[in-house]
Amino acid sequence: RNSSFSRAYLANAASNTKNHLIPTWGKFPLKAITAYQIDDWIINLVEEGKYASSTINKLLQQMRIILDQACYERLLDENPAKYVRRVKNIFKKRGVLSPQEIQQLFADPAIWTDYRHYAINLLTVSTGMRLGEIRGLLVTDVHQDHIAIRHSWEDHVGLKEPKWGSVRDIPITMQVYQVLEQVVMLTRPQSLMFYGKDLEHPMSKSYIEKSFYKGLHAIGISEEERRARNITFHSHRHTLNTLLRSNGVSDVKIRSITGHKSAEMTDL
């Protein structure tokens, strides 16, 4: 059809099918599935509160695709999922850390179980790098006065171009450079700066995120407070954005650092 799907998209679809669609619908005869049942399933997912609206809508879309194929193969006369409405996507503003919390978070590297996590979070909050860019950072991308953003890491794909093609150079302080030097000395990376189980693959997203949450807990931000404030690893980008704006840095210059494609992204 002159269209393509990334490996990451297909892997996500396979995961959703295995973990959500088959456990819920696998034992149903195709002709026994009704629009009412699908709608009830979607409403229950919303009420559970475990998943974002976008995730629920992806599950619904994948259900539609499967049942469309059943119609194409004449196993169904009509797709019941086409009558089920998507969930309204309610945007929840990303939380940011205060200057005092940032100071607490990086005052003592000992609060981090792994020095590399101290380095990752310090680098992210001071440069606004995306998590994929952190995972795709090569040793050769680190310079004494700047980080060269040339890659991002996507699971099932590997190294690729940064999001929106936002190749850029971000200035760093001598303190950040010295911390990264220490990482090199302690862990001897060959290619990827923050490798995981082997030298050729980075730390997992979940491992990095969980370490950040442990760091927050160490400075007195409980899991309940973190969730209420909507603080995630991605909040580092918003924290930097807020700090730069409050110190009079122009939006054009901020976008050159963060790699935002538009003014609307900077406003978020």
Buried (B, 14 or more C-beta within 10 A) or exposed (E): EEEEEEEEEEBBBEEBBEEBBEEBBEEEEBEEBEBEBBBEBBEEBEEEEEBEBEBBBBBBBBBBBBBBEBBEEEEBEEBBBEEBEEBEEEEEEBBBBEEEBBEBBBEEBEBBEBBBBBBBBBBBBBBBBBBBBBBBBBBEBBEEEBBBBBBBBBBEEBBBEBBEEBEBBBEBEEEBBEBBEBBEEEBEBEEBBBBBEEEEBBBEBEBBBBBBBBBBBBBEBEEEEBEEBBBBBBBBBBBBBBBBBEEEBEBEEBBBBBBBEEEEBBEE
